[in-house]
Amino acid sequence: MFKKILAIILSIFTIVETKQIVGVRLPEDNQEIMVFKPGIKPNIKSSVLIDANTNKVLVDNRKDARLPMASMTKVMSLIIFFEAIEEKRLQMDQLLTCSENAASKGGSQIFLSVGEQMSVDDLLKSVCIASANDATVVLAEAISGSEEVFVQLMNKKAEELKLYNTVFSNSTGLPTTNAHYTTAYDMAIMSSYLINNYPKALEYSSKYEDYVRVGTPKQFWLVNTNKLIKSVEGIDGLKTGWTEDAGYCLTCTKKVDNMRLVSVVMGANTIKDRTNMTLELLNYGFSNYKYQMVLPKGTIVNTNKNILLSPTEQNVVLSKDFGILLQHNEEFKNYQTKIVIDNDLINRYETKDIGYIEFYKDGNLIDKISLDLQTTTKKTTFLDLFKEVLKYSFIYG
């Protein structure tokens, strides 16, 4: 009996592989990008339409052309702002002080004076609704000490998101002689990232009007620079832009039922052109496509067993929804999966991003989603381990 128990204990330390692979390797994704031709106007320099759930490109009109982005720059600034709030480096009720640099920015602004204090909440509201440059710089300086250092964070995040055709030189999008450009595709991807990771941004951008400094002699009326918020049901963001070099730009998002689309228009000659192209893109997307939810976030896809941890069985779950974008006459079924789990991470009591699952259809990769553990884990005590050993010896005795 002692030899059997000893053998079981020794096997415990050898059965856990560094990576556990479930399923088979299939060919990589080679999805064809659909190109949309009808209605594209020559006075639009670039445009794109993507599905925000899958980032699939539905419309491509020179989507990779590098162009100035004007105030759409603030989409990346907002990503860094909300990331800082998530990491508790900023609090929504925290008061920030306006510097001389921030007060001097000009352009769209809420006319902050040097030394004036405003809450993070009101500053974010001012950025999202009124595209306020002074509010943007106040937040950037609070996070990084200077706008220059903050821009380094913006470019680092762009690299992390694989936005290889994007370079920032300021946080606002104000005209600059330095390299500062993006593409319609990169802008759509960063907008999708903002919406999916920080939906709080839509609570601000969906408001047509609001106020800051409420109840004071300097109460200020914020009016959304995206007029489609007021006139088109379902549109709830995201960011306009204009400079002489950039022309009229708009990153727009609309949700109908469980499908959200993101459109980007860059370099339009007029606001009317920008508006018409945005509506044409969105109408095309919602008229031709639907989003089918397949597995919601939190679905258990595997069970990991490790008696060195408590609990000894850990449910492995999807970190986000798995859905598929289809044309209206299509149905989705009979898919395959491959699961990879990094047991080294689990053994270090990590619960987030401990592996991934790949979804395939007819041999083509259609999505890859990171996996989490459903519950936290801790080290098994000696007593619990001994009980597990006795259970094993009883079952397999």
C-alpha positions in Angstrom: 0.0 0.0 0.0 2.8 2.4 0.9 4.5 1.8 -2.5 1.3 2.4 -4.3 0.7 5.8 -2.5 4.3 6.8 -3.2 3.9 6.0 -6.8 0.7 8.1 -7.0 2.5 11.1 -5.4 5.4 10.8 -7.8 3.0 10.7 -10.7 1.3 13.9 -9.6 4.5 15.8 -10.2 5.0 14.4 -13.7 1.6 14.4 -15.2 1.2 18.2 -15.6 2.7 19.3 -18.9 3.8 22.8 -19.7 1.2 23.0 -22.4 -1.8 20.9 -22.8 -3.1 20.7 -26.4 -6.6 19.5 -27.1 -7.6 18.9 -30.8 -5.6 19.0 -34.0 -3.7 21.6 -35.9 -5.6 22.9 -38.9 -4.6 25.4 -41.6 -4.3 29.0 -40.7 -6.9 31.7 -41.5 -7.1 32.7 -45.2 -10.4 34.6 -45.1 -11.1 36.7 -48.2 -11.7 40.4 -47.6 -14.8 41.6 -49.3 -14.4 44.8 -51.4 -17.3 47.2 -51.7 -17.5 49.2 -54.8 -21.0 50.8 -55.4 -21.4 54.3 -54.2 -17.7 55.0 -53.3 -17.2 58.7 -54.0 -13.9 60.2 -55.3 -14.0 63.0 -52.7 -13.5 60.4 -49.9 -9.8 59.5 -49.5 -10.4 56.3 -47.5 -13.1 54.4 -45.7 -13.7 51.0 -44.1 -16.4 49.1 -42.3 -15.8 46.3 -39.8 -17.8 44.2 -37.5 -16.8 45.1 -33.9 -17.3 41.6 -32.5 -15.0 39.9 -35.0 -13.0 42.8 -36.6 -13.9 41.3 -40.0 -13.6 43.8 -42.8 -16.9 44.2 -44.7 -16.0 47.3 -46.8 -12.6 48.3 -48.0 -11.9 51.5 -49.9 -8.1 52.2 -49.6 -8.3 51.1 -46.0 -4.5 51.0 -45.5 -3.8 54.5 -46.9 -1.8 56.5 -44.4 -3.6 59.8 -43.7 -3.7 62.5 -41.0 -6.5 61.7 -38.5 -7.2 65.0 -36.8 -9.2 64.6 -33.5 -9.9 60.9 -34.1 -6.5 60.7 -32.4 -8.4 60.9 -29.2 -9.7 57.3 -29.6 -6.2 56.1 -28.6 -5.9 58.7 -25.9 -9.2 57.4 -24.5 -7.9 53.9 -24.5 -5.0 55.0 -22.3 -7.3 57.1 -20.1 -9.6 54.2 -19.4 -6.7 51.8 -19.0 -5.3 54.1 -16.2 -8.7 54.1 -14.5 -9.0 50.3 -14.7 -5.6 50.1 -13.1 -6.6 52.6 -10.4 -4.0 55.1 -11.4 -6.9 57.6 -11.9 -10.3 57.7 -10.1 -13.4 59.1 -11.7 -14.0 61.6 -8.8 -10.3 62.7 -8.7 -9.7 66.4 -9.3 -7.0 67.3 -11.8 -5.3 70.7 -12.2 -5.0 72.4 -15.6 -1.4 73.3 -16.5 -0.4 76.3 -18.6 0.4 73.8 -21.4 -3.1 72.3 -21.4 -4.8 75.7 -21.2 -2.9 76.9 -24.3 -3.9 74.1 -26.7 -6.7 76.0 -28.5 -9.0 74.4 -31.1 -12.0 72.6 -29.6 -11.9 73.2 -25.9 -13.8 73.9 -22.7 -11.6 76.9 -21.9 -9.9 75.6 -18.8 -7.9 78.2 -17.0 -4.4 77.6 -15.5 -4.8 76.2 -12.1 -8.5 75.3 -12.6 -9.5 71.9 -11.2 -12.0 69.5 -12.8 -12.9 65.9 -12.1 -11.7 63.0 -14.3 -15.4 62.3 -15.0 -16.1 65.8 -16.3 -12.8 65.8 -18.3 -13.7 62.5 -20.0 -17.1 63.8 -20.8 -15.5 66.9 -22.4 -13.2 64.8 -24.5 -15.9 62.3 -25.7 -18.7 64.8 -26.4 -16.9 68.1 -27.3 -13.5 66.8 -28.4 -11.9 69.2 -25.9 -8.1 69.5 -26.4 -7.4 71.2 -23.1 -9.2 68.4 -21.2 -7.3 65.8 -23.2 -4.0 67.2 -22.2 -4.9 67.6 -18.6 -5.7 63.8 -18.4 -2.5 63.0 -20.4 -0.3 65.0 -18.0 -2.0 63.4 -15.0 -1.1 59.9 -16.2 2.4 60.5 -17.6 3.6 63.8 -16.2 3.9 65.3 -19.7 2.1 65.0 -23.0 5.4 63.8 -24.6 5.7 60.8 -22.3 2.0 60.1 -22.8 2.5 59.9 -26.5 5.0 57.2 -26.0 2.3 55.2 -24.3 0.0 55.8 -27.2 2.6 54.5 -29.7 3.4 51.5 -27.5 -0.3 50.6 -27.4 -0.5 51.0 -31.2 2.3 48.5 -31.5 0.6 46.1 -29.0 -2.5 46.2 -31.1 -0.5 45.6 -34.3 -1.4 49.0 -35.8 1.7 49.1 -38.0 0.5 52.1 -40.1 -0.2 54.4 -37.1 2.2 56.9 -35.5 1.2 59.6 -32.9 3.1 62.8 -32.0 0.4 64.3 -29.8 -2.7 63.3 -27.8 -5.2 65.6 -29.5 -4.7 65.5 -33.2 -3.9 69.2 -33.5 -1.8 70.1 -36.6 1.8 69.1 -36.3 4.9 69.0 -38.5 5.9 65.7 -36.9 4.8 62.2 -38.1 1.2 61.8 -37.1 -1.0 59.5 -39.2 -3.1 56.4 -39.2 -5.3 54.4 -41.7 -9.0 53.8 -41.8 -8.4 50.2 -40.9 -6.1 50.9 -37.9 -8.6 53.5 -36.6 -11.4 51.0 -36.9 -9.4 48.4 -34.9 -8.5 50.8 -32.1 -12.1 52.0 -32.0 -13.3 48.4 -31.7 -10.7 47.8 -29.0 -12.0 50.8 -27.0 -15.6 49.8 -27.3 -15.1 46.2 -26.4 -12.7 46.8 -23.5 -14.1 50.1 -22.1 -17.8 50.4 -23.0 -18.0 53.2 -20.5 -16.7 55.4 -23.4 -20.0 54.9 -25.2 -21.9 56.3 -22.1 -20.2 59.6 -22.8 -20.1 59.5 -26.7 -23.8 58.6 -27.0 -24.8 61.9 -25.3 -25.8 64.7 -27.7 -25.4 67.3 -25.0 -24.3 67.7 -21.4 -22.7 70.3 -19.1 -19.6 70.8 -17.0 -19.0 73.2 -14.1 -22.7 72.8 -13.4 -24.1 75.4 -10.9 -21.2 77.7 -11.3 -20.9 81.0 -13.2 -18.7 79.2 -15.8 -21.2 76.4 -16.5 -20.3 75.1 -20.0 -22.6 73.5 -22.6 -21.1 70.5 -24.3 -22.6 69.6 -27.7 -21.6 66.5 -29.5 -19.5 67.0 -32.6 -21.1 63.9 -34.1 -24.6 65.1 -35.1 -25.6 61.5 -36.2 -25.9 60.7 -32.5 -29.1 62.8 -32.4 -30.6 61.9 -35.8 -29.9 58.2 -36.3 -31.2 55.5 -33.9 -28.5 53.1 -32.8 -25.5 55.3 -33.4 -23.8 55.9 -30.1 -20.3 57.1 -31.0 -17.5 57.6 -31.6 -15.2 60.4 -32.8 -15.1 63.2 -35.4 -12.1 65.0 -36.7 -11.2 67.9 -38.9 -8.1 69.8 -39.9 -7.2 71.4 -43.2 -4.8 68.6 -44.0 -7.0 65.8 -42.7 -10.3 67.0 -44.1 -13.5 65.8 -42.5 -13.1 62.5 -40.7 -15.5 60.4 -38.7 -15.2 57.1 -36.8 -18.8 56.0 -36.2 -20.4 53.0 -34.5 -23.9 51.6 -34.5 -25.5 48.7 -32.8 -28.6 46.8 -33.9 -29.7 43.8 -31.7 -26.4 42.0 -31.0 -24.4 43.3 -34.0 -22.2 46.3 -33.7 -20.4 47.8 -36.7 -17.6 50.4 -36.8 -17.2 52.7 -39.9 -14.3 55.0 -40.6 -14.4 57.8 -43.2 -11.2 59.8 -43.8 -10.5 62.9 -45.9 -14.0 63.9 -46.9 -14.3 67.3 -48.6 -17.4 68.3 -46.6 -19.4 67.3 -43.5 -22.2 66.3 -45.9 -19.8 63.9 -47.8 -18.6 62.5 -44.5 -22.1 61.9 -43.2 -23.4 60.4 -46.5 -20.5 58.0 -46.7 -20.9 56.9 -43.1 -24.6 56.2 -43.5 -24.0 54.3 -46.8 -21.4 52.1 -45.1 -23.6 51.4 -42.1 -26.7 50.8 -44.1 -24.8 48.4 -46.4 -23.5 46.4 -43.3 -26.8 46.0 -41.6 -28.6 45.2 -44.8 -26.3 42.4 -45.8 -25.0 40.9 -42.5 -26.1 39.4 -39.2 -24.2 38.4 -36.1 -24.8 34.9 -34.7 -23.9 34.3 -31.1 -22.4 30.8 -30.8 -20.9 30.6 -27.3 -21.3 33.4 -24.7 -18.5 34.6 -22.5 -18.0 32.3 -19.5 -18.9 29.1 -21.4 -17.0 26.1 -20.0 -14.8 24.6 -22.7 -12.6 22.3 -20.7 -11.9 21.1 -17.2 -8.3 21.2 -15.9 -7.4 18.7 -13.2 -4.5 19.3 -10.8 -4.6 18.0 -7.3 -1.8 20.3 -6.3 -4.3 23.1 -6.5 -7.5 23.8 -4.6 -10.1 23.3 -6.0 -8.5 20.2 -7.7 -10.8 20.6 -10.8 -10.7 24.0 -12.5 -13.2 25.0 -15.2 -11.7 26.7 -18.2 -14.0 29.3 -19.7 -14.1 31.7 -22.7 -12.8 35.2 -21.8 -15.3 36.7 -24.3 -18.2 35.8 -26.6 -17.6 33.6 -29.6 -19.9 34.6 -32.5 -19.7 34.7 -36.2 -20.6 37.3 -38.8 -22.8 35.9 -41.6 -24.6 37.0 -44.6 -28.4 37.1 -44.0 -29.0 33.9 -45.9 -26.2 31.9 -44.2 -26.3 29.5 -41.2 -23.3 28.5 -39.0 -22.8 25.0 -37.7 -20.4 22.1 -37.6 -17.2 23.9 -36.5 -14.0 22.4 -35.0 -11.9 23.6 -32.1 -8.3 23.4 -30.8 -7.6 24.2 -27.1 -4.1 25.1 -25.8 -3.7 25.4 -22.0 -0.5 26.7 -20.3 -0.3 24.7 -17.1 2.7 26.7 -15.9 0.5 29.7 -15.6 -2.2 27.7 -13.7 0.5 26.3 -11.4 1.4 29.9 -10.5 -2.2 30.5 -9.5 -2.9 32.7 -12.6 -6.6 32.8 -13.6 -6.6 35.1 -16.7 -5.3 34.3 -20.2 -4.1 30.8 -19.2 -4.5 29.5 -22.8 -6.5 29.9 -25.9 -9.1 28.2 -28.1 -9.1 28.3 -31.9 -12.3 27.9 -33.9 -12.2 26.4 -37.4 -14.7 26.0 -40.1 -13.9 23.8 -43.1 -10.2 23.9 -42.2 -10.1 27.7 -41.9 -9.3 29.6 -38.7 -12.2 31.9 -37.9 -11.5 33.0 -34.4 -9.0 32.7 -31.5 -10.1 33.5 -28.0 -8.1 33.6 -24.8 -9.2 31.3 -21.9 -9.6 32.0 -18.2 -10.2 29.9 -15.1 -13.7 30.2 -13.7 -12.5 30.5 -10.1 -9.4 31.5 -8.3 -7.1 28.8 -7.0 -4.7 28.3 -4.2 -2.1 25.8 -3.1 -3.4 22.5 -1.8 -2.7 21.9 1.8 -0.8 18.8 2.9 -4.0 17.4 4.5 -6.0 18.0 1.3 -3.3 16.4 -0.8 -3.2 13.4 1.5 -7.0 13.0 1.2 -6.7 13.2 -2.6 -4.0 10.5 -2.5 -6.2 8.2 -0.4 -9.1 8.8 -2.8 -6.9 7.9 -5.8 -5.6 4.8 -4.0 -9.2 3.8 -3.1 -10.5 4.3 -6.7 -7.6 2.6 -8.4 -6.7 0.2 -5.6 
